[in-house]
């Protein structure tokens, strides 16, 4: 029996149905509330399972990774070195040197500081001293580094400036920069979305319902990700965490907006809110599932990456999208069913099926009606002009500098480690504290050492020794320099010894990378199997792997998404056009971003992964809006013909897709509050690209192309072979 407002079921059955209609939404809300209550506390525990150590994200086969894994065996500890630089206003006196020595010795009492603090190493000019302080890898690096700096500033003689730099110092800076993720980033993103939703809906209750959906999705996604990271199934970093937060908030809100739009439409033709909910779910299920599935597949393509920071993002973000879809298709419908038309207060949708029938299901007036009229009158001119604008913007890609940036440039705010590195370079070889490590067979020790000593850009070479006072002994072309009355014995592990070379240039500089590449080439010519690691080698291997990843993954993502679109739309021409327009939009976003980075923000360059991340997010998320539009156009075309379907689909989806684009752009823009170069660049590229896609590509370019081509756009499906005569622009028959 069909249940309508006029025909009611028998009392017993009707009572059961009414009970189920109340119980099912209530149960859904209860399940999500429990899951969110469990997951909520994990926002403050992410640092327990995350790591920002760049070496841990390299492929296991990378030279830098293999050397890093051997360091603990040679040094007997996996401590992370902090390089402390003490700079005086004048040359240090004997009393000041003694006081500095006492202050350094006292550092061993600090929790988290490992044994093996080096003695004071004076600079040649007598103004500065260098100290290596090992910090326990299991300790809170940021807190220990800060404690070291604070204690030395308190104990050092007046007039001395203290800097904590080196690997531990830069790690501490990154930890501090990422500290705003849980609070500041999430707060800014939610506030931005709330303001946009209030302006769009002119309601308070509906934005709260939508934001609750997004927040619940994020909470449960974070719970799952946390336990997977705890079990070692996935890797998590501050960067991945920030992207997860933004992606889930933006995607869940976008999917929610689509459902809200369908629910509002249904309430105008359905008196019963249960029937309206069912109609809204039927209308939004396919596009939400298709959009989310496309994003997930695109993200999972990152699993093909050699770089673990890229491959780790894929499943983490995919989990977030899964819960964004689930929330938008379960929790939000349950909440809106509970409130009914009251959710839209004070602009409640009226039950007016006669008005809807008269309008033909399309708004009789408004901005998108006017845009549709423009497309109808001048389709070829519209797509030609918009394409030209996009192509001109895409030429800026030639200005993009994405070959990598110095470690000291990763944090955009004031950095003690960066200032310390500058001070180090003024008084010591700039590579001090971040040496090049060379793992070589014991039999080739002298040959490898000679190769290093003959390389321009290397200041000195030492071999790790078990009985040298400092733990290492200098090496000369004639052999190991004697220490005292005996020649130090190199530490040998599995037939290999460890050499460390100090660079003249800062370890994260272009000059240092050039030297390390030269060393690797020369050692390869020796044929002894020597491996080169250290900070500089890690940066080189990371950049090389990242460049390889983007060359591999970008074409694969395009092919996979194209296949998905062909299956979804049951056509060939339309998917190809959607892919081409999205790629053009990405090229323009990247080109304009390059010009802004270089000439407006004057940034030092970009990580090689920036174009890859920007591509994956913009293509996968940009396709979302094209899917929303194309599925509605296809639905309308079945009834009204291909060209009229374009105009009607544009008019119906224009508002919701524009709102979704504004929300997604605002959430990604929120990433800029985290002062990390990579995230600021991703924030601009994706936010600008989404706006470009929303207001130019999806609003003008795609509808104009579809309208101009006509029913051929749906070839080879039956919709593309309809016998109905349609009118071309200018009145010619199709």
Buried (B, 14 or more C-beta within 10 A) or exposed (E): EEBEEEEEBEEEEEEEBEEEBEEEBEEBBEBBEEBBEEBBEBBEEBBEBBBBBBBEBBBEEBBBBBBBBBBEEBBEBBBBBBBBBBBBEEEBEEEBBEBBBEBBEEBEEBEBBBEBBBEBBBBEEBBBBBBBBBBBBEBBBBBBBBBBBEBBEEBBBEEBBBBBBBBBBBBBBBBBBBBBBBEEBBEBBBEBBBEBBBEBBEBEBBBBBBBBBBBBBBBBBBBBBBBBBEEEEBBBBBBBBBBBBBBBBBBBBBBBBBBBBBBBBBBBBBEBBBBBBBBBBEBBBEBBBBBBBBBBBBBBBBBBBBBBBBBBBBBBBBBBBBBBBBBBBBBBBBBBBBBBBBBBEEEBBEBEEEEBEEBEBBBEEEEBBEBBEBBBEBBEBBBBBBBEBBEEBBBBBEBBEBBBBBBBBBBBEEBBBBBBBBBBBEBBBBBBBBBBBBBBBEEBBBBBBBBBBEBEBBBBBBBBBEBBEBBBBBBEEEEBBEBEEEBBEBBBEEEBBBBBBBBBBBBBBEBBBBBBBBBBEBBEEBEBEBBBBBBBBBBBBBBBBBBBBBEBBBEEBBEBBBEBBBEBBBBBBBBBBBBBBBBBBBBBBBBBBBBBBBEEEEBBBBBBBBBBBBBBBBBBBBBBBBBBBBBBBBBBBEEBBBBBBBBBBBBBBBBBBBBBBBBBBBBBBBBBBBBBBBBBBBBBBBBBBBBBBBBBBBBBBBBBBBBBBBBBBBBEBEBBEBEEEBEEBEEEEB
